[in-house]
Amino acid sequence: MPPFKLSHLDHVAVRATDPALSIEWYENVLGLKQYRLEAWGEFPVFMLSGKVGVAIFPAKEGPSYPPNIGATGIDHFAFNVSNQDFTAAQQHYKALGLSYSFQDHHYFHSIYTKDPDGHIVELTTQVLEDHLIYG
């Protein structure tokens, strides 16, 4: 179980070439719990921390699908974490041997890594007080 907690994001739909591998990755790297809703059948599989997370669907690629509709390939999605959890996440990633990059966005600091399908996963934390960002 990771030593950090995600703060918020509803969900992002992810099309995975190997859904089982993606499910395992989200469990081990971000500590998301698997939820399946009977009425929806086998997919989507929700991987959640509280009420936030990722909905996993199998990728469907081929000539009958328009580009980026049903295929793998989203730009990125972000989970917000506290400053303390941001530090813990970096330590967890290092312990897993997971490659990541850091970016200073002035108001926020972020780390970026990739899941098994190459989707960019961002963890971001606010570094300035609310009134300096939101007025």
The first five atom37 places (N, CA, C, CB, O) and aatype in JSON, in Angstrom:
{
  "aatype": [12, 14, 14, 13, 11, 10, 15, 8, 10, 3, 8, 19, 0, 19, 1, 0, 16, 3, 14, 0, 10, 15, 9, 6, 17, 18, 6, 2, 19, 10, 7, 10, 11, 5, 18, 1, 10, 6, 0, 17, 7, 6, 13, 14, 19, 13, 12, 10, 15, 7, 11, 19, 7, 19, 0, 9, 13, 14, 0, 11, 6, 7, 14, 15, 18, 14, 14, 2, 9, 7, 0, 16, 7, 9, 3, 8, 13, 0, 13, 2, 19, 15, 2, 5, 3, 13, 16, 0, 0, 5, 5, 8, 18, 11, 0, 10, 7, 10, 15, 18, 15, 13, 5, 3, 8, 8, 18, 13, 8, 15, 9, 18, 16, 11, 3, 14, 3, 7, 8, 9, 19, 6, 10, 16, 16, 5, 19, 10, 6, 3, 8, 10, 9, 18, 7],
  "atom_mask": [
    [1, 1, 1, 1, 1],
    [1, 1, 1, 1, 1],
    [1, 1, 1, 1, 1],
    [1, 1, 1, 1, 1],
    [1, 1, 1, 1, 1],
    [1, 1, 1, 1, 1],
    [1, 1, 1, 1, 1],
    [1, 1, 1, 1, 1],
    [1, 1, 1, 1, 1],
    [1, 1, 1, 1, 1],
    [1, 1, 1, 1, 1],
    [1, 1, 1, 1, 1],
    [1, 1, 1, 1, 1],
    [1, 1, 1, 1, 1],
    [1, 1, 1, 1, 1],
    [1, 1, 1, 1, 1],
    [1, 1, 1, 1, 1],
    [1, 1, 1, 1, 1],
    [1, 1, 1, 1, 1],
    [1, 1, 1, 1, 1],
    [1, 1, 1, 1, 1],
    [1, 1, 1, 1, 1],
    [1, 1, 1, 1, 1],
    [1, 1, 1, 1, 1],
    [1, 1, 1, 1, 1],
    [1, 1, 1, 1, 1],
    [1, 1, 1, 1, 1],
    [1, 1, 1, 1, 1],
    [1, 1, 1, 1, 1],
    [1, 1, 1, 1, 1],
    [1, 1, 1, 0, 1],
    [1, 1, 1, 1, 1],
    [1, 1, 1, 1, 1],
    [1, 1, 1, 1, 1],
    [1, 1, 1, 1, 1],
    [1, 1, 1, 1, 1],
    [1, 1, 1, 1, 1],
    [1, 1, 1, 1, 1],
    [1, 1, 1, 1, 1],
    [1, 1, 1, 1, 1],
    [1, 1, 1, 0, 1],
    [1, 1, 1, 1, 1],
    [1, 1, 1, 1, 1],
    [1, 1, 1, 1, 1],
    [1, 1, 1, 1, 1],
    [1, 1, 1, 1, 1],
    [1, 1, 1, 1, 1],
    [1, 1, 1, 1, 1],
    [1, 1, 1, 1, 1],
    [1, 1, 1, 0, 1],
    [1, 1, 1, 1, 1],
    [1, 1, 1, 1, 1],
    [1, 1, 1, 0, 1],
    [1, 1, 1, 1, 1],
    [1, 1, 1, 1, 1],
    [1, 1, 1, 1, 1],
    [1, 1, 1, 1, 1],
    [1, 1, 1, 1, 1],
    [1, 1, 1, 1, 1],
    [1, 1, 1, 1, 1],
    [1, 1, 1, 1, 1],
    [1, 1, 1, 0, 1],
    [1, 1, 1, 1, 1],
    [1, 1, 1, 1, 1],
    [1, 1, 1, 1, 1],
    [1, 1, 1, 1, 1],
    [1, 1, 1, 1, 1],
    [1, 1, 1, 1, 1],
    [1, 1, 1, 1, 1],
    [1, 1, 1, 0, 1],
    [1, 1, 1, 1, 1],
    [1, 1, 1, 1, 1],
    [1, 1, 1, 0, 1],
    [1, 1, 1, 1, 1],
    [1, 1, 1, 1, 1],
    [1, 1, 1, 1, 1],
    [1, 1, 1, 1, 1],
    [1, 1, 1, 1, 1],
    [1, 1, 1, 1, 1],
    [1, 1, 1, 1, 1],
    [1, 1, 1, 1, 1],
    [1, 1, 1, 1, 1],
    [1, 1, 1, 1, 1],
    [1, 1, 1, 1, 1],
    [1, 1, 1, 1, 1],
    [1, 1, 1, 1, 1],
    [1, 1, 1, 1, 1],
    [1, 1, 1, 1, 1],
    [1, 1, 1, 1, 1],
    [1, 1, 1, 1, 1],
    [1, 1, 1, 1, 1],
    [1, 1, 1, 1, 1],
    [1, 1, 1, 1, 1],
    [1, 1, 1, 1, 1],
    [1, 1, 1, 1, 1],
    [1, 1, 1, 1, 1],
    [1, 1, 1, 0, 1],
    [1, 1, 1, 1, 1],
    [1, 1, 1, 1, 1],
    [1, 1, 1, 1, 1],
    [1, 1, 1, 1, 1],
    [1, 1, 1, 1, 1],
    [1, 1, 1, 1, 1],
    [1, 1, 1, 1, 1],
    [1, 1, 1, 1, 1],
    [1, 1, 1, 1, 1],
    [1, 1, 1, 1, 1],
    [1, 1, 1, 1, 1],
    [1, 1, 1, 1, 1],
    [1, 1, 1, 1, 1],
    [1, 1, 1, 1, 1],
    [1, 1, 1, 1, 1],
    [1, 1, 1, 1, 1],
    [1, 1, 1, 1, 1],
    [1, 1, 1, 1, 1],
    [1, 1, 1, 1, 1],
    [1, 1, 1, 1, 1],
    [1, 1, 1, 0, 1],
    [1, 1, 1, 1, 1],
    [1, 1, 1, 1, 1],
    [1, 1, 1, 1, 1],
    [1, 1, 1, 1, 1],
    [1, 1, 1, 1, 1],
    [1, 1, 1, 1, 1],
    [1, 1, 1, 1, 1],
    [1, 1, 1, 1, 1],
    [1, 1, 1, 1, 1],
    [1, 1, 1, 1, 1],
    [1, 1, 1, 1, 1],
    [1, 1, 1, 1, 1],
    [1, 1, 1, 1, 1],
    [1, 1, 1, 1, 1],
    [1, 1, 1, 1, 1],
    [1, 1, 1, 1, 1],
    [1, 1, 1, 0, 1]
  ],
  "atom_positions": [
    [[0.85, -1.19, 0.0], [0.0, 0.0, 0.0], [0.88, 1.24, 0.0], [-0.96, 0.0, 1.22], [1.8, 1.33, 0.81]],
    [[0.63, 2.19, -0.89], [1.45, 3.4, -0.94], [1.33, 4.22, 0.35], [1.04, 4.25, -2.14], [0.3, 4.19, 1.02]],
    [[2.39, 4.95, 0.69], [2.38, 5.77, 1.9], [1.82, 7.17, 1.68], [3.76, 5.87, 2.46], [2.23, 8.11, 2.36]],
    [[0.89, 7.32, 0.75], [0.28, 8.62, 0.49], [-1.17, 8.42, 0.09], [1.05, 9.39, -0.61], [-1.57, 7.34, -0.32]],
    [[-1.95, 9.51, 0.21], [-3.38, 9.47, -0.12], [-3.7, 10.54, -1.16], [-4.25, 9.66, 1.15], [-3.24, 11.68, -1.05]],
    [[-4.47, 10.16, -2.15], [-4.93, 11.13, -3.16], [-6.05, 11.96, -2.57], [-5.41, 10.4, -4.45], [-6.89, 11.46, -1.82]],
    [[-6.08, 13.27, -2.91], [-7.1, 14.16, -2.36], [-8.36, 14.22, -3.2], [-6.53, 15.53, -2.21], [-9.46, 14.05, -2.67]],
    [[-8.23, 14.48, -4.52], [-9.45, 14.55, -5.31], [-9.21, 14.47, -6.81], [-10.17, 15.82, -5.0], [-8.16, 14.88, -7.32]],
    [[-10.17, 13.94, -7.47], [-10.4, 13.85, -8.91], [-11.54, 12.85, -9.03], [-9.09, 13.39, -9.74], [-11.54, 11.83, -8.33]],
    [[-12.5, 13.11, -9.88], [-13.59, 12.16, -10.01], [-13.09, 10.91, -10.69], [-14.77, 12.77, -10.79], [-12.86, 9.9, -10.03]],
    [[-12.92, 10.95, -11.99], [-12.28, 9.84, -12.7], [-11.89, 10.28, -14.1], [-13.2, 8.6, -12.76], [-12.39, 11.28, -14.61]],
    [[-11.01, 9.52, -14.68], [-10.62, 9.69, -16.07], [-10.79, 8.33, -16.73], [-9.15, 10.23, -16.21], [-10.35, 7.32, -16.18]],
    [[-11.41, 8.3, -17.89], [-11.57, 7.04, -18.61], [-10.27, 6.69, -19.32], [-12.75, 7.12, -19.62], [-9.69, 7.52, -20.02]],
    [[-9.82, 5.46, -19.14], [-8.57, 4.99, -19.72], [-8.86, 3.74, -20.55], [-7.5, 4.69, -18.62], [-9.47, 2.79, -20.05]],
    [[-8.43, 3.74, -21.8], [-8.53, 2.57, -22.66], [-7.19, 1.83, -22.57], [-8.87, 2.96, -24.15], [-6.16, 2.38, -22.94]],
    [[-7.22, 0.6, -22.09], [-5.99, -0.16, -21.84], [-5.86, -1.34, -22.79], [-5.97, -0.65, -20.39], [-6.82, -2.05, -23.06]],
    [[-4.64, -1.54, -23.31], [-4.39, -2.68, -24.19], [-4.44, -3.98, -23.4], [-3.04, -2.54, -24.89], [-4.83, -5.02, -23.94]],
    [[-4.06, -3.95, -22.13], [-4.12, -5.11, -21.25], [-4.77, -4.66, -19.95], [-2.69, -5.73, -20.99], [-4.08, -4.26, -19.01]],
    [[-6.11, -4.71, -19.88], [-6.81, -4.2, -18.7], [-6.33, -4.81, -17.38], [-8.29, -4.45, -18.85], [-6.22, -4.1, -16.38]],
    [[-6.04, -6.11, -17.37], [-5.58, -6.75, -16.12], [-4.25, -6.15, -15.66], [-5.43, -8.28, -16.32], [-4.06, -5.91, -14.47]],
    [[-3.34, -5.9, -16.59], [-2.06, -5.29, -16.26], [-2.26, -3.87, -15.73], [-1.13, -5.27, -17.48], [-1.61, -3.48, -14.76]],
    [[-3.15, -3.12, -16.35], [-3.43, -1.76, -15.89], [-4.06, -1.76, -14.51], [-4.34, -1.04, -16.88], [-3.71, -0.94, -13.67]],
    [[-4.99, -2.67, -14.27], [-5.62, -2.79, -12.95], [-4.55, -3.06, -11.89], [-6.69, -3.93, -12.95], [-4.55, -2.42, -10.83]],
    [[-3.67, -3.99, -12.16], [-2.58, -4.31, -11.22], [-1.68, -3.09, -10.99], [-1.74, -5.5, -11.75], [-1.3, -2.81, -9.86]],
    [[-1.35, -2.36, -12.07], [-0.49, -1.2, -11.96], [-1.12, -0.13, -11.06], [-0.21, -0.62, -13.34], [-0.44, 0.4, -10.17]],
    [[-2.39, 0.18, -11.27], [-3.06, 1.2, -10.46], [-3.2, 0.78, -9.0], [-4.42, 1.51, -11.04], [-3.17, 1.62, -8.11]],
    [[-3.34, -0.53, -8.75], [-3.37, -1.02, -7.37], [-2.01, -0.84, -6.7], [-3.79, -2.51, -7.33], [-1.92, -0.31, -5.6]],
    [[-0.95, -1.29, -7.37], [0.38, -1.29, -6.77], [1.04, 0.08, -6.71], [1.26, -2.21, -7.53], [1.73, 0.38, -5.73]],
    [[0.84, 0.92, -7.71], [1.54, 2.2, -7.77], [0.77, 3.3, -7.03], [1.76, 2.61, -9.21], [1.37, 4.07, -6.28]],
    [[-0.55, 3.38, -7.23], [-1.33, 4.45, -6.6], [-2.22, 3.97, -5.46], [-2.19, 5.12, -7.64], [-2.82, 4.78, -4.76]],
    [[-2.3, 2.65, -5.25], [-3.11, 2.13, -4.16], [-4.6, 2.22, -4.4], [0.0, 0.0, 0.0], [-5.38, 2.24, -3.44]],
    [[-5.03, 2.27, -5.67], [-6.45, 2.35, -5.98], [-7.1, 0.98, -5.79], [-6.67, 2.86, -7.42], [-6.49, -0.05, -6.06]],
    [[-8.35, 0.99, -5.31], [-9.11, -0.24, -5.06], [-10.06, -0.5, -6.23], [-9.9, -0.14, -3.72], [-10.66, 0.42, -6.78]],
    [[-10.17, -1.75, -6.58], [-10.99, -2.17, -7.74], [-12.47, -2.25, -7.36], [-10.5, -3.54, -8.27], [-12.84, -2.85, -6.35]],
    [[-13.31, -1.63, -8.19], [-14.77, -1.7, -8.02], [-15.38, -2.09, -9.36], [-15.36, -0.34, -7.52], [-15.06, -1.53, -10.4]],
    [[-16.27, -3.06, -9.31], [-17.0, -3.47, -10.5], [-18.49, -3.38, -10.17], [-16.6, -4.94, -10.97], [-18.94, -3.87, -9.13]],
    [[-19.23, -2.76, -11.06], [-20.67, -2.62, -10.85], [-21.38, -3.65, -11.71], [-21.15, -1.18, -11.17], [-21.25, -3.65, -12.93]],
    [[-22.13, -4.51, -11.07], [-22.78, -5.65, -11.74], [-23.6, -5.24, -12.96], [-23.68, -6.38, -10.76], [-23.55, -5.9, -13.99]],
    [[-24.34, -4.16, -12.84], [-25.22, -3.73, -13.95], [-24.44, -3.32, -15.2], [-26.09, -2.57, -13.5], [-25.01, -3.31, -16.29]],
    [[-23.15, -2.99, -15.06], [-22.36, -2.56, -16.19], [-21.58, -3.69, -16.85], [-21.41, -1.49, -15.77], [-20.94, -3.49, -17.88]],
    [[-21.63, -4.87, -16.26], [-20.91, -6.0, -16.84], [-19.43, -5.97, -16.49], [0.0, 0.0, 0.0], [-19.04, -5.43, -15.45]],
    [[-18.61, -6.55, -17.36], [-17.18, -6.68, -17.1], [-16.43, -5.35, -17.05], [-16.55, -7.56, -18.14], [-15.49, -5.18, -16.28]],
    [[-16.86, -4.39, -17.88], [-16.2, -3.08, -17.94], [-17.23, -1.97, -17.92], [-15.32, -2.96, -19.19], [-18.35, -2.16, -18.41]],
    [[-16.89, -0.8, -17.37], [-15.58, -0.42, -16.87], [-15.28, -1.02, -15.51], [-15.48, 1.08, -16.8], [-16.18, -1.43, -14.78]],
    [[-14.01, -1.06, -15.17], [-13.55, -1.4, -13.84], [-13.08, -0.07, -13.23], [-12.39, -2.5, -13.85], [-12.18, 0.58, -13.75]],
    [[-13.72, 0.31, -12.13], [-13.3, 1.53, -11.46], [-12.18, 1.21, -10.48], [-14.48, 2.2, -10.74], [-12.28, 0.27, -9.69]],
    [[-11.13, 2.01, -10.54], [-10.0, 1.92, -9.63], [-10.04, 3.2, -8.81], [-8.61, 1.73, -10.39], [-9.71, 4.28, -9.31]],
    [[-10.45, 3.1, -7.54], [-10.76, 4.29, -6.76], [-9.98, 4.41, -5.45], [-12.21, 4.32, -6.47], [-9.59, 3.41, -4.84]],
    [[-9.77, 5.66, -5.05], [-9.34, 6.03, -3.71], [-10.47, 6.91, -3.19], [-7.92, 6.77, -3.68], [-10.6, 8.06, -3.6]],
    [[-11.28, 6.37, -2.3], [-12.49, 7.08, -1.9], [-13.43, 7.13, -3.09], [0.0, 0.0, 0.0], [-13.84, 6.08, -3.6]],
    [[-13.77, 8.32, -3.54], [-14.68, 8.49, -4.68], [-13.96, 9.03, -5.91], [-15.82, 9.42, -4.3], [-14.61, 9.51, -6.84]],
    [[-12.64, 8.97, -5.93], [-11.88, 9.49, -7.07], [-11.05, 8.39, -7.7], [-10.97, 10.66, -6.63], [-10.63, 7.45, -7.01]],
    [[-10.8, 8.48, -9.0], [-9.93, 7.49, -9.62], [-10.06, 7.39, -11.12], [0.0, 0.0, 0.0], [-10.29, 8.38, -11.81]],
    [[-9.92, 6.16, -11.61], [-9.83, 5.88, -13.03], [-10.83, 4.79, -13.39], [-8.39, 5.45, -13.42], [-11.02, 3.83, -12.65]],
    [[-11.47, 4.97, -14.54], [-12.34, 3.92, -15.09], [-11.58, 3.25, -16.22], [-13.72, 4.52, -15.6], [-11.18, 3.91, -17.18]],
    [[-11.38, 1.94, -16.12], [-10.6, 1.21, -17.12], [-11.53, 0.49, -18.08], [-9.64, 0.2, -16.44], [-12.44, -0.23, -17.68]],
    [[-11.28, 0.71, -19.37], [-11.99, 0.06, -20.46], [-10.95, -0.63, -21.34], [-12.85, 1.08, -21.29], [-9.81, -0.17, -21.41]],
    [[-11.32, -1.72, -22.01], [-10.37, -2.3, -22.98], [-10.24, -1.39, -24.19], [-10.84, -3.72, -23.42], [-11.2, -0.76, -24.62]],
    [[-9.04, -1.32, -24.74], [-8.8, -0.51, -25.94], [-9.4, -1.21, -27.14], [-7.29, -0.26, -26.17], [-9.35, -2.43, -27.26]],
    [[-9.95, -0.42, -28.03], [-10.5, -0.94, -29.28], [-9.88, -0.12, -30.38], [-12.09, -0.88, -29.32], [-10.22, 1.05, -30.56]],
    [[-8.99, -0.72, -31.12], [-8.32, 0.02, -32.19], [-8.59, -0.66, -33.52], [-6.81, 0.12, -31.93], [-8.75, -1.88, -33.59]],
    [[-8.63, 0.11, -34.55], [-8.84, -0.43, -35.87], [-9.45, 0.59, -36.8], [0.0, 0.0, 0.0], [-9.77, 1.7, -36.37]],
    [[-9.62, 0.24, -38.05], [-10.1, 1.21, -39.04], [-11.51, 1.71, -38.79], [-10.03, 0.61, -40.4], [-11.88, 2.78, -39.28]],
    [[-12.33, 0.96, -38.04], [-13.7, 1.4, -37.81], [-13.8, 2.4, -36.67], [-14.59, 0.2, -37.51], [-14.88, 2.94, -36.42]],
    [[-12.69, 2.67, -35.96], [-12.7, 3.63, -34.86], [-11.99, 4.91, -35.28], [-12.05, 3.03, -33.61], [-10.86, 4.85, -35.74]],
    [[-12.65, 6.07, -35.12], [-11.97, 7.34, -35.42], [-10.76, 7.5, -34.5], [-12.96, 8.55, -35.26], [-10.73, 6.9, -33.42]],
    [[-9.78, 8.3, -34.88], [-8.61, 8.51, -34.02], [-9.01, 8.95, -32.62], [-7.68, 9.56, -34.64], [-9.85, 9.84, -32.45]],
    [[-8.41, 8.33, -31.63], [-8.6, 8.63, -30.21], [-10.02, 8.37, -29.69], [-8.26, 10.05, -29.97], [-10.34, 8.78, -28.58]],
    [[-10.85, 7.7, -30.46], [-12.16, 7.3, -29.95], [-12.11, 5.8, -29.73], [-13.33, 7.7, -30.95], [-12.15, 5.01, -30.67]],
    [[-12.01, 5.42, -28.47], [-11.93, 4.01, -28.13], [-10.53, 3.45, -28.18], [0.0, 0.0, 0.0], [-10.33, 2.28, -27.86]],
    [[-9.53, 4.25, -28.59], [-8.15, 3.78, -28.65], [-7.4, 4.26, -27.4], [-7.45, 4.29, -29.94], [-7.88, 5.12, -26.67]],
    [[-6.23, 3.68, -27.19], [-5.4, 4.18, -26.1], [-4.89, 5.56, -26.48], [-4.22, 3.21, -25.79], [-4.84, 5.91, -27.65]],
    [[-4.52, 6.33, -25.47], [-3.89, 7.6, -25.77], [-4.61, 8.83, -25.26], [0.0, 0.0, 0.0], [-5.22, 9.55, -26.05]],
    [[-4.56, 9.08, -23.98], [-5.01, 10.35, -23.42], [-3.77, 11.19, -23.13], [-5.88, 10.13, -22.12], [-2.67, 10.65, -23.04]],
    [[-3.94, 12.48, -22.99], [-2.79, 13.34, -22.71], [-2.26, 13.05, -21.31], [-3.18, 14.82, -22.84], [-1.15, 12.52, -21.17]],
    [[-3.02, 13.37, -20.28], [-2.67, 13.02, -18.91], [-3.88, 13.29, -18.02], [-1.43, 13.83, -18.41], [-4.87, 13.89, -18.43]],
    [[-3.76, 12.83, -16.79], [-4.74, 13.16, -15.79], [-4.01, 13.35, -14.48], [-5.84, 12.05, -15.67], [-2.93, 12.8, -14.27]],
    [[-4.62, 14.15, -13.6], [-3.92, 14.54, -12.37], [-4.74, 14.23, -11.13], [-3.59, 16.01, -12.4], [-5.96, 14.39, -11.1]],
    [[-4.02, 13.77, -10.12], [-4.57, 13.58, -8.78], [-3.93, 14.62, -7.88], [-4.32, 12.13, -8.25], [-2.72, 14.83, -7.94]],
    [[-4.72, 15.28, -7.04], [-4.21, 16.24, -6.09], [-3.85, 15.51, -4.8], [-5.25, 17.36, -5.82], [-4.59, 14.64, -4.34]],
    [[-2.7, 15.88, -4.21], [-2.27, 15.32, -2.93], [-1.78, 16.46, -2.04], [-1.14, 14.26, -3.14], [-1.44, 17.54, -2.52]],
    [[-1.76, 16.21, -0.73], [-1.22, 17.2, 0.2], [0.3, 17.29, 0.02], [-1.57, 16.82, 1.68], [0.9, 16.42, -0.62]],
    [[0.9, 18.33, 0.57], [2.36, 18.47, 0.48], [3.07, 17.28, 1.11], [2.82, 19.76, 1.17], [4.06, 16.78, 0.56]],
    [[2.58, 16.82, 2.26], [3.17, 15.66, 2.94], [3.05, 14.4, 2.07], [2.49, 15.43, 4.31], [4.0, 13.63, 1.94]],
    [[1.88, 14.2, 1.47], [1.67, 13.03, 0.62], [2.48, 13.13, -0.67], [0.19, 12.88, 0.3], [2.87, 12.11, -1.24]],
    [[2.74, 14.35, -1.14], [3.56, 14.55, -2.33], [4.98, 14.02, -2.08], [3.6, 16.05, -2.71], [5.55, 13.34, -2.93]],
    [[5.53, 14.34, -0.92], [6.86, 13.84, -0.55], [6.83, 12.32, -0.39], [7.34, 14.5, 0.76], [7.73, 11.63, -0.86]],
    [[5.8, 11.8, 0.26], [5.67, 10.34, 0.45], [5.54, 9.62, -0.89], [4.46, 10.02, 1.34], [6.07, 8.53, -1.06]],
    [[4.82, 10.24, -1.84], [4.64, 9.62, -3.16], [5.98, 9.51, -3.88], [3.65, 10.44, -4.01], [6.27, 8.48, -4.51]],
    [[6.8, 10.56, -3.8], [8.12, 10.51, -4.45], [8.97, 9.4, -3.84], [8.83, 11.87, -4.31], [9.67, 8.68, -4.57]],
    [[8.93, 9.26, -2.53], [9.68, 8.19, -1.87], [9.15, 6.82, -2.29], [9.6, 8.34, -0.34], [9.93, 5.89, -2.5]],
    [[7.84, 6.69, -2.42], [7.21, 5.44, -2.84], [7.62, 5.09, -4.27], [5.67, 5.53, -2.73], [7.97, 3.94, -4.55]],
    [[7.58, 6.07, -5.16], [7.99, 5.84, -6.54], [9.44, 5.37, -6.61], [7.8, 7.12, -7.38], [9.77, 4.44, -7.35]],
    [[10.31, 6.03, -5.83], [11.72, 5.63, -5.79], [11.86, 4.19, -5.3], [12.54, 6.58, -4.89], [12.62, 3.41, -5.86]],
    [[11.11, 3.83, -4.24], [11.17, 2.47, -3.69], [10.71, 1.43, -4.71], [10.3, 2.38, -2.43], [11.2, 0.31, -4.72]],
    [[9.76, 1.81, -5.57], [9.27, 0.91, -6.62], [10.2, 0.88, -7.83], [7.87, 1.33, -7.05], [10.03, 0.05, -8.73]],
    [[11.18, 1.77, -7.86], [12.06, 1.88, -9.04], [11.34, 2.5, -10.22], [0.0, 0.0, 0.0], [11.72, 2.27, -11.37]],
    [[10.32, 3.29, -9.95], [9.49, 3.9, -10.97], [10.09, 5.23, -11.42], [8.05, 4.1, -10.46], [10.39, 6.09, -10.59]],
    [[10.26, 5.4, -12.7], [10.8, 6.63, -13.26], [9.72, 7.71, -13.21], [11.3, 6.41, -14.71], [8.56, 7.46, -13.55]],
    [[10.13, 8.93, -12.79], [9.19, 10.05, -12.78], [9.97, 11.34, -12.99], [8.39, 10.1, -11.46], [11.19, 11.38, -12.81]],
    [[9.25, 12.4, -13.36], [9.87, 13.72, -13.5], [9.13, 14.71, -12.62], [9.86, 14.18, -14.98], [7.93, 14.56, -12.36]],
    [[9.85, 15.73, -12.17], [9.31, 16.78, -11.31], [9.19, 18.07, -12.13], [10.22, 17.0, -10.06], [10.06, 18.38, -12.94]],
    [[8.09, 18.81, -11.9], [7.94, 20.13, -12.51], [7.43, 21.12, -11.48], [6.99, 20.06, -13.72], [6.49, 20.84, -10.73]],
    [[8.06, 22.28, -11.47], [7.64, 23.38, -10.61], [6.73, 24.28, -11.44], [8.88, 24.17, -10.02], [7.2, 24.95, -12.36]],
    [[5.44, 24.3, -11.11], [4.46, 25.12, -11.82], [4.14, 26.41, -11.06], [3.17, 24.31, -12.06], [3.07, 26.99, -11.24]],
    [[5.04, 26.84, -10.23], [4.95, 28.05, -9.42], [3.89, 27.92, -8.33], [4.64, 29.25, -10.3], [4.23, 27.94, -7.14]],
    [[2.64, 27.78, -8.69], [1.57, 27.63, -7.72], [1.47, 26.2, -7.21], [0.24, 28.05, -8.32], [0.99, 25.94, -6.11]],
    [[1.93, 25.28, -8.04], [1.85, 23.84, -7.76], [3.17, 23.17, -8.1], [0.69, 23.19, -8.55], [3.92, 23.65, -8.96]],
    [[3.46, 22.08, -7.42], [4.55, 21.19, -7.81], [3.91, 19.9, -8.27], [5.57, 20.95, -6.62], [2.9, 19.47, -7.72]],
    [[4.5, 19.29, -9.29], [3.94, 18.06, -9.86], [5.03, 17.04, -10.14], [3.17, 18.36, -11.14], [6.17, 17.39, -10.44]],
    [[4.66, 15.78, -10.03], [5.5, 14.7, -10.53], [4.69, 13.94, -11.56], [6.0, 13.75, -9.36], [3.48, 13.78, -11.43]],
    [[5.4, 13.47, -12.59], [4.77, 12.76, -13.7], [5.42, 11.41, -13.89], [4.85, 13.6, -14.99], [6.65, 11.28, -13.83]],
    [[4.6, 10.4, -14.13], [5.09, 9.08, -14.48], [4.14, 8.51, -15.52], [5.19, 8.14, -13.22], [3.16, 9.15, -15.89]],
    [[4.43, 7.31, -15.98], [3.57, 6.68, -16.99], [3.09, 5.32, -16.51], [4.31, 6.53, -18.33], [3.82, 4.59, -15.84]],
    [[1.84, 5.0, -16.86], [1.3, 3.68, -16.56], [1.74, 2.7, -17.65], [-0.27, 3.73, -16.45], [2.47, 3.1, -18.56]],
    [[1.33, 1.42, -17.58], [1.79, 0.43, -18.57], [1.47, 0.75, -20.02], [1.21, -0.88, -18.24], [2.17, 0.27, -20.91]],
    [[0.43, 1.55, -20.28], [0.08, 1.92, -21.65], [0.67, 3.26, -22.08], [-1.41, 1.96, -21.8], [0.39, 3.73, -23.18]],
    [[1.48, 3.88, -21.23], [2.1, 5.15, -21.56], [1.26, 6.37, -21.24], [0.0, 0.0, 0.0], [1.63, 7.48, -21.61]],
    [[0.11, 6.2, -20.54], [-0.69, 7.35, -20.11], [0.11, 8.11, -19.05], [-2.09, 6.9, -19.55], [0.7, 7.5, -18.16]],
    [[0.13, 9.41, -19.15], [0.86, 10.22, -18.19], [-0.02, 10.46, -16.96], [1.3, 11.58, -18.82], [-1.14, 10.95, -17.08]],
    [[0.51, 10.09, -15.79], [-0.18, 10.24, -14.51], [0.55, 11.31, -13.71], [-0.25, 8.89, -13.73], [1.74, 11.19, -13.42]],
    [[-0.18, 12.36, -13.36], [0.4, 13.47, -12.61], [-0.11, 13.44, -11.18], [0.05, 14.82, -13.27], [-1.3, 13.23, -10.94]],
    [[0.8, 13.66, -10.22], [0.42, 13.96, -8.85], [0.83, 15.41, -8.63], [1.11, 12.98, -7.8], [1.97, 15.78, -8.88]],
    [[-0.1, 16.22, -8.15], [0.17, 17.65, -7.99], [-0.2, 18.11, -6.59], [-0.61, 18.46, -9.04], [-1.13, 17.59, -5.98]],
    [[0.55, 19.09, -6.08], [0.29, 19.64, -4.76], [0.42, 21.16, -4.8], [1.25, 19.04, -3.71], [1.29, 21.7, -5.47]],
    [[-0.45, 21.82, -4.08], [-0.47, 23.28, -4.03], [0.65, 23.75, -3.1], [-1.85, 23.82, -3.55], [0.78, 23.24, -1.99]],
    [[1.45, 24.74, -3.55], [2.57, 25.21, -2.73], [2.38, 26.65, -2.24], [3.86, 25.12, -3.52], [3.18, 27.13, -1.44]],
    [[1.34, 27.33, -2.71], [1.03, 28.68, -2.22], [-0.34, 28.67, -1.57], [1.08, 29.72, -3.39], [-1.16, 27.78, -1.82]],
    [[-0.6, 29.66, -0.72], [-1.89, 29.75, -0.06], [-3.0, 30.05, -1.07], [-1.86, 30.84, 1.03], [-2.76, 30.67, -2.11]],
    [[-4.22, 29.6, -0.75], [-5.37, 29.75, -1.65], [-5.53, 31.17, -2.18], [-6.63, 29.34, -0.95], [-5.74, 31.36, -3.38]],
    [[-5.43, 32.19, -1.3], [-5.7, 33.57, -1.73], [-4.68, 34.08, -2.74], [-5.72, 34.49, -0.52], [-4.97, 35.0, -3.49]],
    [[-3.48, 33.49, -2.77], [-2.47, 33.88, -3.75], [-2.73, 33.28, -5.12], [-1.1, 33.48, -3.27], [-2.18, 33.73, -6.13]],
    [[-3.56, 32.25, -5.15], [-3.89, 31.58, -6.41], [-5.29, 31.97, -6.87], [-3.78, 30.04, -6.26], [-5.5, 32.36, -8.02]],
    [[-6.25, 31.85, -5.96], [-7.66, 32.0, -6.32], [-8.24, 33.36, -5.96], [-8.46, 30.94, -5.65], [-9.42, 33.6, -6.21]],
    [[-7.43, 34.26, -5.38], [-7.88, 35.62, -5.07], [-8.58, 35.82, -3.81], [0.0, 0.0, 0.0], [-8.98, 36.94, -3.5]]
  ]
}
